[in-house]
Amino acid sequence: MASPEKKTYGYQERDQQQREEFIAQIEHMEPQEVVYLDEAGMNSQDSDYPYGYCEEGQRFDALKSGKRQGRMSMIAAWCYSTSQYG
């Protein structure tokens, strides 16, 4: 039986030289000058992901809707602060 492996995705458009230039640029910034942003999105049908258990070597089958539904986007930000409240 083959062991399950997770996939790791990367972007085809990534550019290692641009990444290194960006890192060199922010290395000289003061912590209070940097704001970290993270964007994430999910389809509303992704939240209805069935989980289950079965005997080893058996496949867990479940049904979910194939209809396209809405998409939710989320953006979070964090910035350095010396005070307790920002």
C-alpha positions, 0 to 999 in steps of 0.5 A: 500500500502506498503512503499518502503524500501531500502536495506542495504548490508553488507559483510558476510566475515566482522569481527568485531574484525579485524575492532576494531583492525584496528581502534585502530591501526589508532587512534594513527597515525598522520593525515599526515600518513593516506591516505583514499581510496575509490574504486567503480565500475559500469557496463556501463549499470547501467548509462542507468537507466530509470527514470519516473513518474506515478500515485501513486500506479501504476508501472513505466515500462521501458526497458533496454538492457540485454546484458552484457557490460563493467565495469568501476572501479574508485579509489579515494584517499585523504590525509591530507596536511598542504600546499595548494597544497599537 
